[in-house]
């Protein structure tokens, strides 16, 4: 797949995912409405809520991701290598200089976010900037700039926000169902059509699963492409290979990372020794195995 076809595919996937999100949430609220015998009202609320959420995720998803991860603007004097490396590589790749942010966390990791190259952000943890040398930081930044150039950031960031939104909605509905108005709920179960109640429960279970599957549908190939594109910028594959070794070798997770934002990072941030989360993430991760990435980089 060429860079141009990757960009076109990412833009198409973004619109498809937004449409699927609106359809999923609207249908979910419709089933809630059938359960409470007010389908039109709930459907209207659902389609309005999902449309505004999708619109907001397109324009403000980067700010939401930075807020949830606790990222702060990077100071040029304090993080001089981070700034100068990004400036140099932006010129080399023909991209506008992205905004730089830092997460105060010892676990080394990084990600890029934004909706296009003109509105982009590269964020790194303090652990990464302290642990990596300049050539390794160049490898990581070049990788993230490649995500920006390929429009991976648009797809990944919107998915992060929409998956989080679906999780919040299903959690809110389930809490309201079990803790709110129990007598009314019992009346609905006895008097209402049990088929719609069963469909509602199925939707309540499946909605977050479908949202996660959408997140996992982001191709692993984008990481290989970003690795290769980054090497074309730096002309030094060993820099990124060493960086990936150090990042993957650190045993503790990024504290502010969540399952909905994990796919944004250069390496899975939800790691930990014998962690159940890590084992599941390895099976269904949008990232290919780090060892495989390093092997390919060192064969270049």
Helices and strands as residue ranges (DSSP letters): H 3-35, H 39-69, E 72-73, H 80-93, E 99-103, E 110-116, E 119-125, H 126-131, H 134-149, H 152-179, H 182-191, H 194-216, H 221-234, H 237-249, G 262-264, H 276-284, H 290-298
